[in-house]
Amino acid sequence: MWKIEVEAVSIYDFDYTLARWSMDPLTSLNIKERWVDVPVKLAGQPHVVRVIGRGTIENPVFEIRNDSEKNKEGIMKHIYSLFQWDRDLEQIHKHFLNTNLKGLFDEHPGTPIVKDFHLYDCLMKVIIHQQLNMKFAYTLTKRFVEQFGFQKDGVWFYPQPEIVADLDYKQLRELQFSQRKAEYVIDTSRLITNGTLDLEDLAERSNEEVMKKLIKIRGVGPWTTENWLMFGVGREDLFPRADIGIQNALKRYFDLDKKPDYEQMNEKSIGWEPFRSYASLTLWRSIEG
């Protein structure tokens, strides 16, 4: 077993990452003891990495533990990419203190982009979650992973694309997937398996290129693409205007009579660039309780 202690470069609200991940019943964590077990897949091998919060928002310190000495460097690279501890959130906080979201950022400093554990996992999740209420969306995702994924040391891993690509639509229908959603999940996995869709390569491309590529895939629209870019890749300047949660948060924060339309959302978000993803996350956070 090895363990490493690291510090984030600036303010960082680790407890918020735990709170957001705790919405997903598949995630193994303990909010009180401040740890999460991260499923890491490297070179076809699963690793369970425990990340423990040891510090505060102002002085964030973390302990990373793993039982195996194999691929230590690769594991740490993945963990750093996931948590983005090298991102200066103080800079982003100061940016928003000069905008109409000052009050929100004063209330919630150090809110990071809380990414999903892997690019494929994130894409499957956002495809499954689209146009569903949150409770049922997580229920479907849980059934999908428990049926076709696997566990290591009590931690769930999503199935590999090759496993999903070989499924019959009927197998997802039996889990209460709609026929169309079953097709979207399996057909997208087949595109990945046959090399038509390379998520690692796509993650290196511009938002515009990703949008152009993904919306051509049946069942993947702008909302799905924006969410994959934010929660899978970690892009910093996304503002999903079609998201009901963000509309509700804006209505509440700005004390509007009704949810804002796109024109109002564009007007309210002037000056948020190039960090609109952090605005989106903090708006979501403001209504999550």
Salt bridges, closest charged atoms under 4 A:
ASP13 OD2 - ARG285 NH2 2.64
ASP15 OD1 - ARG34 NE 2.90
ASP24 OD2 - LYS125 NZ 3.11
ASP37 OD1 - ARG50 NE 2.77
GLU63 OE1 - ARG54 NH2 3.28
GLU63 OE2 - ARG65 NE 2.39
ASP106 OD2 - LYS102 NZ 2.73
GLU107 OE2 - HIS108 NE2 3.79
ASP116 OD1 - LYS125 NZ 2.82
ASP121 OD1 - LYS41 NZ 3.37
GLU146 OE2 - LYS142 NZ 2.95
GLU183 OE1 - ARG218 NH1 2.80
ASP187 OD1 - ARG190 NH1 3.64
ASP201 OD2 - ARG205 NE 2.94
GLU209 OE2 - ARG205 NH1 3.57
GLU236 OE2 - ARG87 NE 2.45
ASP237 OD1 - ARG276 NE 2.88
GLU288 OE2 - ARG20 NH1 2.47
